[in-house]
């Protein structure tokens, strides 16, 4: 009975409670199972999410990573195009070299020292440097910052541009898969003594850095190819694996208008002129007046294109400048040809015009001197040109007036680049005519208060003598690909007609008179009819010679170049000349040399105070054939420097321009007869630099180059 009651009581009993809160108590075993299931569920969701991100979001990235481990891609460097002169002489070419790489994972530890010794010996490298590359490592898992385990690299580059002879020797040393070789290309300059600034050079990767190599890099470079192959974990090709080969496309050949024969003649003369005159630099150019083709162009000092001084960036930059297009200067008396052509064409003067030179000219109260003290007196146009008389050309400029003269100056191509294709071309400075006073206009007439590049001056000079057409200079004849297709071609291009054929013929006749009877006599070549114009650009302290005058400093070397060039071209003499041979007077005293030259029918130039000094050099050189009566400059061991023909040069003190804005700086210089020059795209704010320091005394008409704080948004040519 009692048992029955107990059983009923148990069946009717309420479920157990977890406590006073009334919550159900869960057994510990069930709780652990539930937690484990929750963790597993979260982990599963995370895995699903990660798989989605890896496969869908980052699929391309990880596919690329996998392929990079399965495939080896080898770049096939395109052969760079050649650079040739007009006769087909190779000036720049490329030849196959090799890149040497080491594969640390494939080199046994016991073999490292042997391989390092062999490689360092044949590649002329430091042993420790090579050995360090054989044991170079990386993090095993670079994406895990907590993983510090390191593994050997699969491949490390050791050296570029190794000649095939060296590779042949390395192949015989049984280096196995620890060393790999890949074809590479190296640039070679067979005429490396010439054309340094024109052609330029490439970097270690074969890309153009300066000159033609840079300007026409897109044609020369070609297109690289590649080779892909399946590899195992040791970077070895998998037998039967997939391979892909895309052949490289070689670069096109650039054919220049220059002639290596003329270039050699020019560069030899430039070097001699620079050394003998103790000049900072000398530039020269030979151009065909009737076509605009550049036959030779150079600057000295120069450098070896095959081995440029890369370790000295500043020096390399200076030597790389083709100063015939990069440097601007006052053209001086050479600009008188432009003034003459403009005055004749405009009808301002005729061949019957006459001038009077008293040694100076008063222009609106400002006295401007002729180079000759005492003046030239009464003179015809022909005599004024032969005498290079400053007042005569000032008179021409003032009679034309600023509007007419400036119209011709711009028509002759000044104040804009010529488009020659020579790297680094600038445009010089022609001050806006609203700032030009009469005194400024007069100075422009004889080549001061205006600046230009040598290329601009030659371009204008050609127009004066070729019949009156302004021709675009050019240095690239054509660009031809390996299949013979012409990708680009330059030809004679007329920019505009500047003067008439009749005016041009008159100028040619007048310029012949300068060489035959005037200041250019030292440029005369026996047996040939030569025309020209000498000039002296006023630059502070250079060249450092007894006479800074074109007829003595430059003309003998012009004669040297012309004589050699005419002979090279096979042009036969057409006139009879009274010829004299320059004797060798080096080692004599100036007094002895003076007499020896007079006995030979030549005129010596020397410093009276140094008659007992020894002649250290002479120009023209000994045994040069010149026209009788030509001058010979004597360089003595103790000469001092002075200006051209002892003329009294008008100088002014350079003002301090720093802190001034553009207009104030311009006004400050104009009051003193000086010229401002600046980059028109960077001319906002205040002046922060001037190339000639304040307080320095310079000739009137000197160009002062300044820089400003900021680039300007106004790039018009207002001033």
C-alpha positions in Angstrom: 0.0 0.0 0.0 2.8 2.3 0.8 4.6 1.4 -2.3 1.6 2.2 -4.4 1.2 5.6 -2.9 4.9 6.4 -3.5 4.7 5.5 -7.1 1.7 7.7 -7.6 3.4 10.5 -5.9 6.4 10.2 -8.3 4.2 10.2 -11.4 2.4 13.3 -10.4 5.5 15.1 -9.4 6.3 18.4 -11.2 9.5 18.8 -13.3 12.6 19.8 -11.4 13.5 23.5 -11.4 17.0 25.0 -11.8 16.6 27.1 -8.8 14.7 30.1 -7.5 14.9 31.8 -11.0 12.7 29.1 -12.5 15.2 28.3 -15.4 15.7 24.7 -16.6 19.0 23.2 -15.4 21.1 21.8 -18.3 23.3 18.9 -17.6 27.1 19.7 -17.9 27.6 17.1 -20.7 24.9 18.7 -22.8 26.3 22.2 -22.2 29.7 21.1 -23.5 28.2 19.5 -26.5 26.2 22.7 -27.3 29.3 24.9 -27.0 31.2 22.6 -29.3 28.4 22.7 -31.8 28.3 26.5 -31.7 32.1 26.7 -32.2 32.0 24.3 -35.0 29.1 26.2 -36.7 31.0 29.5 -36.4 34.2 27.9 -37.7 32.3 26.4 -40.6 30.8 29.8 -41.5 34.2 31.4 -41.3 35.7 28.8 -43.6 32.8 29.2 -46.1 33.3 33.0 -46.0 37.1 32.6 -46.4 36.6 30.3 -49.3 34.2 32.8 -50.9 36.7 35.6 -50.5 39.7 33.5 -51.8 37.8 32.0 -54.7 35.5 34.9 -55.8 36.9 38.2 -54.4 40.7 37.4 -54.5 40.5 34.7 -57.1 42.6 36.5 -59.7 45.3 37.4 -57.1 45.8 33.9 -55.8 45.6 32.4 -59.3 48.5 34.8 -60.3 50.5 33.8 -57.2 50.1 30.1 -58.1 51.0 30.6 -61.7 54.1 32.6 -60.7 55.2 29.5 -58.7 54.4 27.1 -61.5 55.8 29.1 -64.4 59.1 30.8 -65.1 58.8 33.9 -67.3 62.0 35.0 -69.1 62.0 38.4 -70.7 63.5 38.6 -74.2 65.1 42.0 -74.6 64.4 43.6 -78.0 67.5 44.5 -80.0 67.8 48.3 -80.0 67.8 50.0 -83.4 71.0 51.5 -84.8 72.0 55.1 -85.3 73.7 55.8 -88.6 75.2 58.8 -90.4 74.2 59.9 -93.9 76.7 57.4 -95.4 75.6 54.4 -93.4 78.5 54.6 -90.9 77.2 53.0 -87.7 77.3 55.5 -84.8 75.4 53.4 -82.3 74.5 49.7 -82.3 73.7 46.9 -79.9 75.2 43.5 -79.4 74.2 40.4 -77.4 75.5 40.1 -73.9 74.3 38.0 -71.0 72.8 38.4 -67.5 74.3 36.0 -64.9 72.0 34.8 -62.1 72.6 32.4 -59.2 70.0 30.0 -57.9 70.7 29.5 -54.2 68.2 26.7 -53.7 70.0 24.6 -56.3 73.5 25.0 -54.8 74.7 22.5 -52.2 76.3 24.0 -49.1 79.5 22.2 -49.7 79.8 23.7 -53.2 79.1 27.4 -52.3 82.7 28.4 -51.8 83.9 26.8 -55.1 81.1 28.5 -57.1 81.6 31.9 -55.4 85.3 31.8 -56.2 84.8 30.9 -59.9 82.1 33.5 -60.4 84.0 36.3 -58.6 87.1 35.5 -60.6 85.6 35.5 -64.1 83.0 38.2 -63.5 85.6 40.5 -61.8 83.5 40.8 -58.6 84.2 40.8 -54.9 84.2 37.3 -53.5 82.2 38.2 -50.4 79.6 40.0 -52.5 79.1 36.9 -54.6 79.0 34.5 -51.6 76.4 36.7 -49.9 74.1 36.3 -52.9 74.5 32.5 -52.8 73.1 32.4 -49.3 70.5 35.1 -49.7 67.2 34.2 -48.0 63.6 35.5 -47.6 60.8 34.8 -45.1 59.1 31.6 -45.9 55.7 33.1 -45.4 55.9 36.8 -46.1 52.2 37.3 -45.5 52.5 36.1 -41.9 54.2 38.6 -39.6 54.7 36.0 -36.9 56.5 33.5 -39.2 60.2 34.1 -38.9 61.4 31.0 -40.7 63.6 31.8 -43.7 64.3 30.0 -46.9 66.9 30.4 -49.7 65.9 32.5 -52.7 65.2 30.7 -55.9 67.1 33.2 -58.0 69.3 36.3 -57.6 70.8 38.5 -60.3 74.5 38.7 -60.1 75.7 40.8 -63.1 74.4 42.4 -66.3 76.1 42.8 -69.7 78.6 39.9 -69.5 80.3 39.2 -72.8 79.7 35.8 -74.4 83.4 34.8 -74.1 83.1 35.0 -70.3 79.9 32.9 -70.5 81.7 30.3 -72.5 84.4 30.0 -69.8 81.8 29.7 -67.0 79.9 27.0 -68.9 83.1 24.9 -68.9 83.4 25.1 -65.1 80.5 22.6 -64.3 78.5 25.0 -62.2 75.3 23.0 -62.8 71.8 24.4 -62.2 73.2 26.8 -59.5 73.9 29.4 -62.2 71.7 30.6 -65.0 72.3 32.9 -68.0 69.8 35.1 -69.9 70.5 37.0 -73.1 70.8 40.8 -72.7 71.7 43.7 -75.0 74.6 46.2 -74.6 74.9 49.5 -76.5 78.1 50.2 -78.4 79.3 53.5 -80.0 82.0 52.7 -82.6 82.7 56.5 -83.2 82.6 57.2 -79.4 85.1 60.1 -79.8 82.5 62.0 -81.8 78.8 63.0 -81.5 78.7 62.6 -77.7 76.1 65.4 -77.1 74.2 64.7 -80.3 73.7 61.0 -79.9 73.8 60.8 -76.1 73.8 57.4 -74.3 71.6 54.8 -72.7 71.2 53.5 -69.1 72.1 50.0 -67.9 68.6 48.8 -69.1 69.2 50.1 -72.6 66.8 53.0 -72.5 67.8 56.4 -73.9 68.9 59.0 -71.4 70.2 61.9 -73.5 70.5 63.1 -77.1 69.0 61.2 -80.0 68.9 58.0 -77.8 66.3 59.7 -75.7 64.5 61.9 -78.2 63.8 59.0 -80.5 63.7 56.2 -77.9 60.2 55.0 -78.8 61.5 54.2 -82.3 64.9 52.7 -81.2 63.6 50.7 -78.3 61.5 48.1 -80.1 59.2 45.8 -78.1 60.4 43.1 -75.6 59.3 39.5 -76.0 59.0 36.8 -73.4 59.2 33.0 -72.8 57.0 31.1 -70.4 57.6 27.5 -69.2 56.1 25.3 -66.5 58.6 24.7 -63.6 58.8 22.5 -60.5 59.4 23.8 -57.0 63.2 24.2 -57.7 62.4 26.4 -60.7 63.5 23.7 -63.2 61.5 23.1 -66.4 58.9 20.4 -66.3 59.3 17.8 -69.1 56.3 18.0 -71.4 55.0 21.1 -69.7 53.4 24.0 -71.5 55.6 26.6 -73.1 54.8 30.0 -74.6 57.2 32.1 -76.7 56.6 35.7 -77.9 59.4 37.0 -80.1 60.8 40.5 -79.5 60.4 43.1 -82.1 63.7 44.9 -82.9 63.9 48.7 -82.8 64.1 50.8 -86.0 67.2 52.5 -87.3 67.6 56.3 -87.1 69.5 57.7 -90.0 71.1 61.1 -89.3 72.0 63.9 -91.8 75.5 64.2 -90.3 78.7 63.0 -92.0 81.4 61.4 -89.8 84.1 62.9 -92.1 82.9 66.5 -91.4 82.3 65.7 -87.8 85.9 64.7 -87.3 87.1 67.9 -88.9 84.8 70.0 -86.7 85.6 68.3 -83.4 89.3 68.4 -83.9 89.1 72.1 -84.5 86.8 72.6 -81.5 89.3 70.9 -79.2 92.2 72.9 -80.5 90.3 76.2 -80.3 89.2 75.4 -76.7 92.7 74.4 -75.5 94.6 77.1 -77.3 92.3 79.9 -76.2 91.8 78.6 -72.6 88.0 78.8 -73.1 85.4 77.2 -70.9 83.6 75.7 -74.0 83.6 75.9 -77.8 80.7 75.0 -80.1 80.5 74.6 -83.8 78.0 73.5 -86.5 78.2 72.8 -90.2 74.9 73.1 -92.1 73.9 73.0 -95.8 72.4 76.5 -96.4 70.1 75.3 -99.2 68.5 72.4 -97.4 68.9 72.9 -93.6 70.7 69.6 -93.2 73.1 69.5 -90.3 76.4 67.9 -91.5 78.3 68.2 -88.2 77.6 69.6 -84.7 79.6 69.5 -81.5 80.6 71.0 -78.2 84.0 70.8 -76.5 84.8 69.7 -73.7 83.1 66.4 -74.5 83.1 62.8 -73.2 83.2 59.2 -74.3 79.7 57.9 -75.1 80.8 54.4 -74.4 82.0 55.3 -71.0 80.2 58.4 -69.7 81.2 59.7 -66.2 78.1 58.4 -64.5 79.6 58.7 -61.0 79.6 62.5 -61.3 76.1 63.6 -62.1 76.8 67.3 -62.2 79.8 66.9 -64.6 77.9 64.5 -66.8 75.0 66.9 -67.1 77.3 69.8 -68.1 79.1 67.7 -70.7 75.9 66.3 -72.1 74.6 69.7 -73.1 74.6 70.4 -76.8 75.4 74.1 -76.2 74.7 75.1 -79.8 71.0 74.7 -78.9 70.9 74.9 -75.1 72.9 78.0 -74.4 71.8 81.6 -75.2 74.1 84.5 -75.6 74.4 87.9 -77.2 75.3 87.3 -80.8 77.4 90.4 -81.1 78.6 91.5 -84.5 77.4 88.3 -86.2 73.9 89.7 -85.8 74.8 92.6 -88.0 74.0 90.3 -91.0 70.4 90.2 -89.8 70.3 94.0 -89.4 71.9 94.4 -92.9 69.4 92.0 -94.5 66.4 93.7 -92.8 67.6 97.2 -93.8 68.2 96.2 -97.4 64.9 94.3 -97.8 62.9 97.1 -96.2 64.5 99.7 -98.5 66.0 101.6 -95.5 69.4 101.4 -97.1 70.9 100.6 -100.5 74.3 99.7 -101.7 74.8 103.4 -102.4 74.1 104.5 -98.8 76.9 106.2 -96.9 77.7 106.5 -93.2 79.9 108.6 -90.9 81.6 107.1 -87.8 83.3 109.4 -85.3 83.9 106.5 -82.8 80.6 106.8 -81.0 77.0 107.8 -81.5 74.7 109.8 -79.3 71.2 108.2 -79.0 68.7 110.3 -77.0 71.5 111.6 -74.8 73.2 108.2 -74.4 76.7 107.8 -75.9 77.2 104.4 -77.5 80.7 103.7 -78.7 82.1 102.0 -81.8 84.6 99.2 -81.2 87.3 101.3 -82.9 88.5 104.3 -80.9 88.4 107.4 -83.2 85.9 105.8 -85.5 86.0 104.8 -89.2 85.2 108.2 -90.7 83.2 108.4 -94.0 82.3 105.0 -95.3 80.1 103.3 -97.9 77.8 100.4 -97.1 80.4 97.9 -98.3 83.1 99.5 -96.1 80.8 99.7 -93.1 80.1 96.0 -93.4 83.8 95.2 -93.8 84.7 97.4 -90.9 81.9 96.0 -88.7 81.1 99.6 -87.8 78.8 99.8 -84.8 77.4 103.3 -85.6 76.5 102.3 -89.2 74.4 99.4 -87.9 72.9 101.5 -85.2 71.8 104.0 -87.9 70.2 101.1 -89.9 68.3 99.9 -86.8 67.0 103.4 -85.8 66.0 104.3 -89.4 63.9 101.0 -89.6 62.3 101.7 -86.3 61.2 99.2 -83.7 58.1 97.9 -85.6 59.8 97.2 -88.9 63.0 95.9 -87.4 61.1 93.6 -84.9 59.0 92.3 -87.8 62.2 91.1 -89.5 63.7 89.8 -86.3 60.7 87.5 -85.8 60.5 86.5 -89.4 64.2 85.4 -89.2 63.1 82.9 -86.5 64.4 84.6 -83.3 62.4 84.1 -80.0 61.3 80.6 -81.0 63.0 77.2 -81.2 64.1 76.1 -84.6 62.6 72.6 -84.3 65.9 71.0 -85.4 65.4 67.8 -83.5 68.5 68.4 -81.4 67.8 67.7 -77.8 67.4 70.6 -75.3 66.7 73.4 -77.7 65.8 76.8 -76.1 64.7 80.0 -77.8 66.7 83.0 -76.5 65.2 86.3 -75.5 63.7 89.1 -77.6 62.5 91.8 -75.2 58.9 92.9 -75.9 59.1 96.0 -78.1 57.0 98.1 -75.7 60.0 98.1 -73.4 62.5 99.1 -76.1 64.0 102.5 -76.0 66.0 104.0 -78.9 69.2 103.2 -77.2 68.1 99.5 -76.9 67.1 99.4 -80.5 70.5 100.9 -81.5 72.3 98.2 -79.5 70.2 95.4 -81.1 71.4 96.7 -84.4 74.9 95.5 -83.6 74.0 92.4 -81.7 73.6 93.5 -78.0 70.4 93.7 -75.9 69.1 90.5 -77.6 70.0 86.8 -77.0 69.7 83.7 -79.1 71.1 80.2 -79.6 73.8 79.3 -82.1 71.2 77.2 -84.0 68.9 80.2 -84.4 71.8 82.4 -85.6 72.9 79.8 -88.2 69.3 79.3 -89.4 68.9 83.1 -89.9 72.3 83.4 -91.5 71.4 80.7 -94.0 68.3 82.6 -95.0 70.4 85.6 -95.7 72.7 83.8 -98.2 70.5 81.0 -99.7 68.2 83.2 -101.7 66.0 84.4 -98.8 64.2 81.3 -97.6 64.1 80.5 -93.8 64.7 76.7 -93.7 64.0 74.4 -90.8 67.3 72.8 -89.7 67.1 69.0 -89.2 69.4 66.3 -88.0 67.3 63.2 -88.6 67.0 62.1 -92.2 64.7 59.1 -91.8 63.7 56.3 -89.4 63.5 52.9 -91.0 62.3 49.6 -89.4 64.0 46.2 -89.9 61.6 45.4 -92.8 62.7 48.5 -94.7 59.5 50.5 -94.0 60.1 54.3 -93.6 58.4 55.3 -90.3 59.5 59.0 -90.5 61.3 61.1 -93.1 62.5 64.7 -93.0 63.1 66.8 -96.1 63.8 70.4 -97.0 61.2 72.5 -95.3 60.6 76.2 -96.0 59.3 78.0 -92.9 58.8 81.3 -94.8 60.5 83.6 -97.3 62.2 86.4 -95.4 64.1 88.4 -98.1 64.2 88.4 -101.9 66.7 86.5 -104.0 68.2 89.9 -105.1 68.7 91.1 -101.5 70.3 87.7 -100.7 72.7 88.0 -103.6 73.8 91.5 -102.4 74.5 90.2 -99.0 76.6 87.3 -100.3 78.7 89.9 -102.2 79.1 92.1 -99.1 80.1 89.1 -96.9 82.8 88.1 -99.4 84.2 91.5 -99.0 84.4 91.0 -95.2 86.7 87.9 -95.7 88.7 89.3 -98.6 89.3 92.8 -97.3 87.8 93.1 -93.9 87.8 91.7 -90.3 87.2 88.1 -91.5 90.4 87.8 -93.5 91.7 85.1 -91.2 88.9 82.8 -92.4 89.9 83.1 -96.1 90.8 79.7 -97.7 93.4 79.9 -100.5 91.9 79.2 -103.9 88.2 79.6 -102.7 85.7 82.4 -102.5 84.6 82.6 -98.9 82.1 84.9 -97.2 81.5 85.5 -93.5 81.0 87.8 -90.6 83.1 87.9 -87.5 81.7 88.8 -84.1 82.5 89.2 -80.4 79.9 88.3 -77.9 80.4 90.1 -74.6 80.6 87.4 -71.9 82.3 88.0 -68.6 85.9 86.8 -68.5 85.9 84.3 -71.4 87.7 83.3 -73.5 91.0 84.0 -71.6 93.3 85.1 -74.4 95.2 88.3 -75.3 92.5 89.4 -77.7 88.8 88.5 -77.3 87.9 89.1 -80.9 86.3 86.9 -83.5 88.8 87.7 -86.2 91.7 86.3 -84.1 90.1 83.9 -81.7 87.6 82.1 -84.0 88.5 82.9 -87.6 91.7 80.8 -87.9 89.8 77.7 -86.8 86.9 78.5 -89.2 89.6 78.6 -91.9 90.9 75.3 -90.7 87.5 73.7 -90.8 86.6 75.1 -94.2 89.8 74.1 -95.8 89.6 70.5 -94.6 85.8 70.3 -95.4 86.3 71.6 -99.0 89.1 69.1 -99.5 86.9 66.2 -98.0 84.0 67.2 -100.3 86.3 67.2 -103.4 85.6 70.9 -104.2 88.4 72.2 -106.5 89.8 75.7 -106.1 88.2 78.3 -108.3 90.3 81.4 -107.8 94.0 82.3 -107.7 95.3 83.4 -104.3 98.6 84.6 -103.0 99.5 81.9 -100.6 101.7 81.9 -97.6 102.8 79.0 -95.4 102.7 79.7 -91.6 106.1 79.1 -90.1 106.7 77.3 -86.8 107.5 80.0 -84.2 106.8 78.0 -81.0 109.8 78.3 -78.7 111.0 81.6 -80.1 110.7 84.8 -78.3 107.7 87.0 -79.3 110.2 89.4 -80.8 111.8 86.7 -82.9 108.4 85.2 -83.9 107.2 88.7 -85.0 110.1 89.0 -87.4 109.7 85.4 -88.8 106.0 86.0 -89.5 106.6 89.3 -91.2 109.3 87.7 -93.4 106.7 85.1 -94.4 104.2 87.8 -95.5 102.0 87.4 -92.4 100.8 89.8 -89.7 101.5 88.8 -86.1 99.3 89.6 -83.1 101.0 89.9 -79.8 101.4 92.0 -76.6 104.1 94.6 -76.9 105.0 94.3 -73.2 105.9 90.6 -73.7 108.4 90.8 -76.6 110.9 88.8 -74.6 108.4 86.1 -73.5 108.5 82.7 -75.2 105.8 81.7 -77.7 104.0 78.8 -76.2 101.5 78.4 -79.0 100.3 79.9 -82.3 97.1 80.1 -84.4 97.0 79.1 -87.2 99.3 76.1 -86.6 102.6 75.7 -88.3 102.6 74.7 -92.0 99.0 75.8 -92.5 98.5 77.5 -95.9 96.8 80.8 -95.7 96.2 83.9 -97.8 99.2 86.2 -97.7 98.7 89.0 -95.2 96.6 86.9 -92.8 97.2 87.4 -89.1 98.8 84.8 -86.7 98.1 85.0 -83.0 101.0 84.5 -80.7 100.4 83.0 -77.2 103.3 83.7 -74.9 104.2 82.3 -71.6 103.5 85.5 -69.7 100.6 87.1 -71.5 97.9 89.1 -69.7 94.3 89.4 -70.7 92.6 92.4 -72.1 89.5 93.2 -74.2 89.2 93.4 -77.9 91.6 95.7 -79.6 92.0 97.7 -76.4 88.6 99.2 -76.7 87.1 101.0 -73.8 84.2 98.8 -72.7 81.2 100.6 -71.1 80.3 98.7 -67.9 77.7 99.0 -65.2 77.2 97.5 -61.8 74.7 94.7 -61.5 71.9 95.6 -59.1 70.5 93.2 -56.4 67.3 91.7 -57.9 66.5 89.2 -55.1 63.1 90.0 -53.6 61.8 91.9 -56.6 58.9 90.9 -58.8 59.2 90.4 -62.5 58.3 94.0 -63.6 60.5 95.7 -60.9 63.5 93.4 -61.9 62.9 94.2 -65.6 62.8 98.0 -64.9 65.9 97.9 -62.7 67.9 96.2 -65.4 66.5 98.3 -68.3 67.7 101.5 -66.6 71.2 100.2 -66.7 71.1 98.9 -70.2 71.0 95.2 -69.1 68.7 92.4 -70.3 66.6 90.1 -68.1 66.3 86.4 -69.1 64.0 83.9 -67.4 61.8 80.8 -67.9 58.4 82.1 -68.9 56.6 79.2 -67.4 58.2 79.8 -64.0 58.0 83.6 -63.4 55.6 84.2 -60.6 56.5 85.6 -57.2 59.9 87.2 -56.3 63.3 86.8 -57.8 65.2 84.1 -55.7 68.4 83.8 -57.9 70.4 85.8 -60.4 73.3 84.2 -62.3 75.6 87.3 -62.0 75.9 88.6 -58.4 75.0 92.1 -57.4 77.9 94.5 -57.4 79.7 92.8 -60.3 80.6 95.1 -63.2 79.6 93.9 -66.6 79.4 95.4 -70.1 76.2 97.3 -71.0 73.9 94.9 -72.8 74.8 91.8 -70.7 72.0 89.3 -70.2 71.2 88.5 -66.5 69.4 85.2 -66.0 67.0 85.1 -63.0 64.6 82.6 -61.5 61.4 83.1 -59.5 59.7 81.4 -56.6 56.8 79.9 -58.4 55.5 78.7 -61.8 53.3 81.2 -63.6 49.7 80.5 -64.8 50.2 83.2 -67.3 52.4 81.8 -70.0 51.9 84.4 -72.7 54.8 86.3 -74.3 53.9 89.7 -72.8 57.5 90.5 -72.0 
